[in-house]
Amino acid sequence: MKGFIFGALSALILTTSAAAIATPAKSQQLIAQAQSQTASTINVPYITGSGVSNNTHFIRVAVNGMSVQDLMITLPYQMERFEQVQIKDQSGREIAAKTQSTKGRLTITFDQPVTPGNSIEVQFAGVRNRISSVRTLLYGVTAQRMGLQGDIPVGTARIDLPDQS
C-alpha cells in the first residue's frame, strides 16, 4: 500500500511539474518583460565619434547625467607629440579650459563645468607618431564629474589614420 501511495504521489508531482514547465507564456508578456529589462538611459559621458580631419585628430564626448569638470585623455604610446590642442562645443565655439600635458596623458580642466546635454570635441593638431607604419591610434578617455571623487571611464576613442603611400 505504501508503495502504491508513493508511486501515485511521484506520478502526480511529475505531471504537475511537467505541465507547469510546458505551459506556454504569452509572447507579448515575454516581449514586455525583455524590454523592461533592457530599456535604460545613458546617464554617463560617452564617446560619440573620433577621427582625423586635415591632420587633426578629434574626439567627441557627449555629456550626460551630471556636469563634467575634468576630462583626461591617455595618449597612444605610438604618439611622439602634438603641437596644439583645442576644446570646442557642439557649435564649434571654443570652451574655456586649462590643459596640462604630462608624459602619455592630457588633463583638461574646464573653467566652468560642461553641463548635461552638451558635447565636447577635443582636437589634437600637428600629431607626430614615433612609428610611421601605425594605422590605428587608441585614446583612453575618462572624466571627473561635479560632486564625485574619482575618474569615470568614458571609453576608448579609435582613430584610423589614412594611408600615406
Secondary structure, 3 states (H helix, E strand, C coil): CHHHHHHHHHHHHHHHHHHHHHCCCCHHHHHHHHHHHHCCCCCCCEEEEEEEECCEEEEEEECCCCCEEEEEEECCCCEEECCEEEEECCCCCECCEEEEEECCEEEEEEEEEECCCCEEEEEEECCEECCCCCCEEEEEEEEEECCCCCCEEEEEEEEECCCCC
